[in-house]
Amino acid sequence: LRVYYIDDTENSITSDSIKNRCFGLMVYSLSILNRFFSTHFFKNPKLFLKQIYYLLKTSKYSKIPLSNYLKALDSTILKLIITICWPFRFLLHLKF
């Protein structure tokens, strides 16, 4: 059961920081990437790029090392993308 607050900005889902949601986002991103990447990437690449983005962004708060992410991913292509992007993940937290 989930409760969504849409009127109260303090308790709304959109106002909750990524720091508080990082574990859920990480698990969701990993499951989407592992389950659908090989069969649906070319049908909806935006979804998968967004999940890679969230995976990299939440890695700052989850304190999980790269080796564990690589073990959790099934696709060799995804492992390569994450490995290449890993050193640059701190750029995702900059506000322009």
C-alpha positions in Angstrom: 0.0 0.0 0.0 1.4 3.4 -1.0 0.1 6.8 0.1 0.6 9.6 -2.3 0.3 13.2 -1.1 -0.4 15.5 -4.0 -1.6 18.6 -2.3 0.9 19.0 0.5 4.2 20.0 -1.0 6.2 19.1 2.1 5.1 15.4 1.9 4.8 15.1 -1.8 6.8 12.5 -3.7 8.3 15.1 -6.0 9.7 17.2 -3.1 11.4 14.2 -1.5 15.1 14.3 -2.1 17.0 11.7 -4.1 19.0 11.0 -1.0 15.9 9.6 0.7 14.8 7.7 -2.3 18.2 6.4 -3.5 17.8 2.7 -2.5 14.4 2.4 -4.2 15.5 4.2 -7.3 18.6 2.0 -7.5 16.7 -1.3 -7.2 14.1 -0.1 -9.7 16.7 1.0 -12.2 18.7 -2.3 -11.9 15.5 -4.3 -12.3 14.4 -2.4 -15.4 17.8 -2.6 -17.0 18.3 -6.3 -16.3 14.8 -7.3 -17.3 14.2 -5.3 -20.5 17.5 -3.8 -21.8 18.3 -6.5 -24.3 14.8 -6.8 -25.8 13.4 -3.3 -25.6 16.4 -0.8 -25.8 15.8 0.1 -29.4 12.0 0.5 -28.9 12.4 3.0 -26.0 16.1 4.1 -25.6 15.1 7.2 -23.5 13.8 4.9 -20.7 17.0 3.0 -20.5 19.2 6.1 -20.6 17.1 7.6 -17.8 17.6 4.4 -15.7 21.4 4.6 -16.3 21.3 8.2 -15.2 19.4 7.4 -12.0 21.7 4.5 -11.3 24.7 6.7 -11.5 23.1 9.5 -9.6 22.0 7.4 -6.7 25.4 5.7 -6.4 26.7 8.8 -4.6 24.2 8.3 -1.7 24.1 4.5 -1.6 27.8 4.1 -0.9 27.8 0.9 -2.9 31.0 0.2 -4.8 31.2 -0.1 -8.5 32.1 -3.9 -8.3 28.7 -4.6 -6.7 26.8 -2.7 -9.4 28.7 -4.7 -12.0 27.8 -8.0 -10.3 24.1 -6.9 -10.2 24.0 -6.1 -13.9 23.4 -8.9 -16.4 24.4 -7.2 -19.7 28.0 -6.8 -20.7 27.1 -3.6 -22.6 25.5 -2.1 -19.5 28.6 -3.1 -17.5 30.8 -1.3 -20.0 28.5 1.8 -20.0 28.4 2.0 -16.2 32.2 1.5 -16.0 32.9 4.3 -18.5 30.5 6.7 -16.9 31.4 5.9 -13.2 34.2 8.5 -12.8 31.9 11.2 -14.2 28.9 10.5 -12.0 29.8 13.5 -9.7 28.9 15.8 -12.6 25.3 14.7 -12.3 25.0 16.5 -8.9 26.2 19.9 -10.1 23.5 22.6 -10.5 24.0 24.9 -13.4 
